[in-house]
Amino acid sequence: MATKSKYTVPGMDEAAATKVAGTLQDRLNALLDLSLTLKHVHWNVVGPNFIGVHQMLDPQVDAVRAMADAVAERIATLGFEPWGTPGYIATHRSWDDYSIGRAGTLEHLAALDLAYNGLNADHRKAIEEFDDLDPVTQDLLIAQSEQLELFQWLVRAHLEDSSGQLRHAEAKTEQEATEAAGGDANVGG
């Protein structure tokens, strides 16, 4: 991303705009990555609850793609260039690539829950960061967080037992999550 804009929105100084655009680029990377991950899971999920999970994911993909578009347009509105190429995303992210290939519904959903954990936590950090910097961008991310947290709840509802415990609650990695969910996932494609 360009480090200096030729202009920004009225009432915002260049330093604030630069900070906001940088944080938004990170959010854009995460949303684009999530949309591809969701589609990957959609294509590779199998098992008894296949159709329900398969059909649950496409609306999430569409919504996350729309979120990415809104973030990219906000970056442009601030006077910067949004970057959405695969190479840029791969070299500018702080997380590992999703590692589960063909796997059962519970295995994929447990791993996907971890992906949502990271994305939702980072969205909330950005929301806090924008308290004084940019309430317009903060509102954008608040609205997105509401929807992303709902999507995570939909995922978690498949993983929760009757006492409210998640099968994979102690998992730190996708592989641990898939094993805790009761499966032997194809890791690494």
Backbone torsions as a table, in degrees:
resi	resn	phi	psi	omega
1	MET	NA	140.5	176.9
2	ALA	-60.9	140.8	-176.9
3	THR	-91.2	-9.1	-179.3
4	LYS	-137.0	132.3	178.6
5	SER	-97.6	160.3	176.2
6	LYS	-85.4	-17.8	179.7
7	TYR	-162.0	170.1	170.5
8	THR	-147.0	-176.4	-178.2
9	VAL	-70.4	148.0	178.4
10	PRO	-58.7	138.3	178.2
11	GLY	88.5	-1.3	178.2
12	MET	-119.0	129.8	179.3
13	ASP	-79.3	164.0	-174.6
14	GLU	-62.5	-38.5	-179.4
15	ALA	-63.7	-43.4	178.7
16	ALA	-65.5	-43.9	179.7
17	ALA	-61.1	-40.6	179.2
18	THR	-63.4	-44.2	178.8
19	LYS	-63.3	-46.6	-180.0
20	VAL	-62.7	-45.8	-178.7
21	ALA	-63.2	-38.2	178.2
22	GLY	-64.4	-44.4	177.7
23	THR	-65.8	-40.4	178.4
24	LEU	-64.0	-35.2	177.9
25	GLN	-62.6	-39.3	175.8
26	ASP	-62.8	-42.6	177.9
27	ARG	-64.8	-38.6	177.3
28	LEU	-62.0	-45.7	178.0
29	ASN	-56.5	-45.4	-177.4
30	ALA	-66.2	-41.4	-179.4
31	LEU	-68.1	-41.7	177.7
32	LEU	-63.9	-41.7	177.4
33	ASP	-61.9	-44.9	179.7
34	LEU	-62.4	-40.8	-179.1
35	SER	-62.2	-39.2	177.7
36	LEU	-70.3	-39.2	178.2
37	THR	-63.4	-44.7	178.4
38	LEU	-59.4	-42.3	179.6
39	LYS	-66.8	-38.7	176.8
40	HIS	-59.1	-46.5	178.5
41	VAL	-62.4	-44.2	178.4
42	HIS	-52.3	-41.9	-178.1
43	TRP	-78.9	-25.3	-169.6
44	ASN	-112.7	3.7	179.8
45	VAL	-82.1	140.2	179.3
46	VAL	-139.1	168.9	173.4
47	GLY	116.8	-176.6	-173.2
48	PRO	-58.7	-33.4	-179.7
49	ASN	-101.9	22.0	-176.4
50	PHE	-49.9	-54.6	-170.7
51	ILE	-63.6	-40.5	179.2
52	GLY	-63.1	-44.4	180.0
53	VAL	-70.6	-44.4	178.6
54	HIS	-54.5	-47.1	-178.6
55	GLN	-76.1	-25.2	177.4
56	MET	-69.8	-30.6	-171.8
57	LEU	-79.3	-34.2	-177.5
58	ASP	-59.4	-43.8	175.9
59	PRO	-62.9	-32.2	176.1
60	GLN	-66.2	-43.2	177.9
61	VAL	-57.0	-50.3	-178.3
62	ASP	-60.6	-43.2	-179.2
63	ALA	-66.8	-41.9	-179.6
64	VAL	-67.5	-37.3	175.3
65	ARG	-62.1	-40.3	177.5
66	ALA	-65.2	-37.9	176.8
67	MET	-62.7	-43.9	178.8
68	ALA	-60.5	-41.4	178.8
69	ASP	-62.3	-43.0	179.6
70	ALA	-64.1	-40.2	178.6
71	VAL	-66.4	-44.9	178.7
72	ALA	-60.9	-41.3	179.2
73	GLU	-67.2	-32.3	176.3
74	ARG	-68.6	-39.8	175.9
75	ILE	-58.3	-46.6	179.2
76	ALA	-63.8	-39.5	178.4
77	THR	-59.9	-34.8	178.9
78	LEU	-76.7	-5.3	176.6
79	GLY	97.5	13.8	-178.8
80	PHE	-114.1	169.3	178.7
81	GLU	-98.1	119.8	173.5
82	PRO	-77.8	141.7	178.3
83	TRP	-115.4	127.7	-178.0
84	GLY	-133.4	19.7	179.7
85	THR	-78.3	150.3	-179.2
86	PRO	-56.3	-42.0	-179.6
87	GLY	-63.2	-41.4	179.1
88	TYR	-63.1	-46.9	-179.5
89	ILE	-59.9	-46.7	-176.5
90	ALA	-63.7	-33.8	-177.6
91	THR	-92.3	-8.3	-177.6
92	HIS	-120.1	23.2	177.9
93	ARG	-109.3	157.5	-177.5
94	SER	-108.1	11.5	-178.0
95	TRP	-124.3	160.8	178.6
96	ASP	-80.9	158.4	176.2
97	ASP	-66.3	147.6	176.1
98	TYR	-58.2	131.8	-168.0
99	SER	-111.7	4.6	-176.0
100	ILE	-99.3	128.1	176.6
101	GLY	-91.8	-132.0	178.7
102	ARG	-66.5	124.4	-177.2
103	ALA	-158.6	166.0	179.1
104	GLY	-69.1	165.3	-176.5
105	THR	-58.8	-47.5	-177.8
106	LEU	-65.3	-38.2	179.4
107	GLU	-63.4	-48.9	179.1
108	HIS	-63.7	-42.1	-177.5
109	LEU	-66.4	-35.2	176.6
110	ALA	-64.5	-43.8	178.2
111	ALA	-67.3	-40.3	179.4
112	LEU	-64.7	-34.3	176.5
113	ASP	-59.1	-40.0	177.5
114	LEU	-64.8	-38.7	176.8
115	ALA	-62.5	-43.4	177.0
116	TYR	-64.3	-36.6	177.1
117	ASN	-53.5	-51.0	-177.8
118	GLY	-65.4	-46.4	-178.3
119	LEU	-64.6	-45.7	-178.4
120	ASN	-66.9	-39.1	177.9
121	ALA	-63.9	-41.9	179.9
122	ASP	-70.2	-34.0	173.9
123	HIS	-61.8	-43.4	179.5
124	ARG	-64.2	-38.0	176.4
125	LYS	-61.8	-42.3	178.9
126	ALA	-64.7	-39.7	177.7
127	ILE	-57.8	-46.4	178.5
128	GLU	-63.2	-41.2	-179.7
129	GLU	-60.5	-32.5	-175.3
130	PHE	-87.2	2.5	179.6
131	ASP	-46.2	-52.7	-177.6
132	ASP	-100.9	-19.2	-175.5
133	LEU	-78.3	-49.6	-171.4
134	ASP	-160.7	94.8	-179.7
135	PRO	-66.0	-24.7	178.5
136	VAL	-66.9	-48.7	178.1
137	THR	-66.7	-37.0	176.9
138	GLN	-58.4	-44.6	178.1
139	ASP	-60.8	-40.3	177.6
140	LEU	-58.1	-47.9	-178.5
141	LEU	-71.2	-32.0	175.8
142	ILE	-62.3	-46.0	179.2
143	ALA	-62.5	-41.0	178.2
144	GLN	-65.6	-40.8	-179.1
145	SER	-61.9	-38.3	178.0
146	GLU	-57.8	-45.1	-178.5
147	GLN	-72.7	-41.4	180.0
148	LEU	-64.6	-38.7	178.0
149	GLU	-68.7	-33.3	173.4
150	LEU	-63.8	-44.1	178.4
151	PHE	-60.3	-40.2	178.4
152	GLN	-65.1	-38.7	176.6
153	TRP	-61.1	-41.2	178.0
154	LEU	-60.6	-39.0	176.5
155	VAL	-66.5	-48.5	-176.1
156	ARG	-65.4	-28.9	179.9
157	ALA	-59.3	-28.3	177.1
158	HIS	-75.9	-21.4	-171.8
159	LEU	-103.8	-8.4	-174.6
160	GLU	-87.1	139.2	174.2
161	ASP	-92.2	178.7	-174.3
162	SER	-65.9	-17.4	177.8
163	SER	-90.6	-1.9	179.0
164	GLY	93.2	4.9	-179.6
165	GLN	-87.1	141.2	173.7
166	LEU	-86.8	136.3	-177.8
167	ARG	-55.6	-33.7	-171.2
168	HIS	-111.4	24.5	-171.2
169	ALA	-53.4	-33.1	-177.0
170	GLU	-91.9	-3.5	-175.0
171	ALA	-69.7	137.4	177.7
172	LYS	-109.4	-20.2	-179.5
173	THR	-124.3	162.6	177.5
174	GLU	-60.3	-41.0	-179.6
175	GLN	-63.2	-44.0	177.1
176	GLU	-61.8	-39.9	-179.8
177	ALA	-64.1	-43.6	-179.2
178	THR	-66.4	-38.8	178.4
179	GLU	-66.5	-42.4	179.5
180	ALA	-65.6	-29.6	179.1
181	ALA	-77.5	-6.8	174.2
182	GLY	103.0	22.3	-175.5
183	GLY	-132.0	176.2	176.7
184	ASP	-127.7	84.1	-173.8
185	ALA	-76.6	154.3	172.3
186	ASN	-78.0	101.5	-176.4
187	VAL	-92.0	135.5	177.0
188	GLY	81.8	17.2	174.5
189	GLY	83.9	NA	NA
